[in-house]
């Protein structure tokens, strides 16, 4: 991490970042009469050092400007480097007119622009001027050549540091993923558990992108909530923090459209950084090596059985991993109705219950459980991505834990409920103590 005019900089895979912008365009302009092409010079460095967010704002802003002036035709982006300079040419076959005041609707299709409520838009008197200001933040320059009726060519020049700062030849994405794995290197098999979820994570995040661009923000929030639990719990910090930023942007009033979309592009960028061999991992064969020693976080719970109510597949995988390493037997269901059916058939020592579930939510499930005399003393640990709820049902539960949770923390809370004698009184994890 270095510093440029007061702005933090880090290593960026330039090709991957521009491919994410290209992907967003094609996802939102499938019926557009304007094509966008992306070309890289053969000698373009694998990575550069700059401020990712500002660079993204600059390039997406220039494409936004080109789209505004090109209702039908072509937009091309050519990226090259010369010595310590990054050069990006964005040429369009638009009207070639001077800049006009426009609404800031970066990368939205014409139909989306028309459908946007006024409170979702931020006035931008001169889009190009805003981009110029951001370019100056990175000590760069912008050169513009326009010809009326022919189009415009904008050349962006930025100083870059493309020096190899790592002795290994691993890519930016490989180092990011290895950082995740290194954080739990002491726990065998967890790498495999995460690898099994990577393809699902890629699919889930791909579904967020159109939700944001089609302004289906409530649906986007629900999906982000579920992904935060998995990415935060497994320590995928870069993705988790970006999900939090997008969620915050959705909740902001008025919505700052450019910022929200740039954050969504960054999320796509982070997923694209993950090397393909991880995204295509098949848990049935070619499994990565694990430690020879049979490892368990804690011992002595083999006589206990846990019922888990969780509707998100990746979170199911994570909780299953934790319970396996506690030597616990377990059963996983996806909603409150299935919880009640399972409790009617079998006896369990603990219920791990997500509050936000389809069919029958967690609060209603607790109410129905407590109405049955045979289940009124069943310990329940509430697990949710939302803030603590002050309902009587939750207060009376054995414990409450908020996603994303720490693996060791959830493990110890489960042990506390199932074997309280293992813990001194002052280490209580119950709701009232935790609340204080």
Secondary structure, 3 states (H helix, E strand, C coil): CEEECCEEEEEECHHHHHHHHHHHHHHHCCCCCEEEEEEECCCCCCCEEECHHHHHHHHHHHHHHHHHHCCCEEEEEEEEEECCEEEEEEEECCCCCCCCCEECCCCCCHHHHHHCCHHHCCEECCHHHHHHHHHHHCCCEEEEEEECCCEEEEEEEEECECCCCCCCCCCHHHHHHHHHHHCCCCCCCHHHHHHHHHHHHHHHHHHHHHHHHCCCHHHHHHHHHHHHHHHHHCCCHHHHHHHHHHHHHHHCCCCCHHHHHHHHHHHHHHHHHCCHHHHCCCCCCCCCCCCCCCCCCCCCCCCCEEEEECCCHHHHHHHHHHHHHCCCEEEEECCHHHHHHHHHHCCCCEEEEECCCCCCCHHHHHHHHHCCCCCCCCCEEEEECCCCCCCHHHHCCCEEEECCCCHHHHHHHHHHHHCHHHCCHHHCCCHHHHHC
